[in-house]
């Protein structure tokens, strides 16, 4: 088996799911929810998390913010570097999406920057505040899922981004404590 054949075999489930998602006429509430989640993942949600930490009186708040910022910064550097080397096109560029069109800053799909950032924040801040970790993971998962549903990423893009962000968030937490 050649490298090209192996890559095609590994990508086949991603492409099958992409075709199903891109043709799915989701109910209106799902469309609104996914568009809201993907827009929240543009940074608004993480700014709100940071502001809520700043407004708290907890003595660890500055360390939590530093850890999240470090994880986000490292994630951005890494995912941009990988995207420029892999050059995987976005699903919506391969097959038009039936109901969503979202402008992007770059044209490459792998890995998902939104997922990387979302899970970097969730893991770093959630490690400082375990009581809100489930909520942060839920929010991050919504951002990641939305990227697949709106046709911006393949499932493997968001899984790798989520894993990378989680690892970076945990590492940032460990360095900050």
BELWOSUL-V191570 format. One line per field, one symbol per residue. psi: psi as a letter, one per 40 degrees, with the letter a starting at -180 (. if undefined). Layout:
# BELWOSUL-V191570
psi: ???
This chain:
# BELWOSUL-V191570
psi: hiddddddddedddddddddddehgiidddddddddddddeeedddddddddddeieheeddddddddddddddddddddddddddfhiideedhiidehhhiidieidhihddddddddddddddddgddedddddddddddddddddeediidddddddddddddddddddddd.
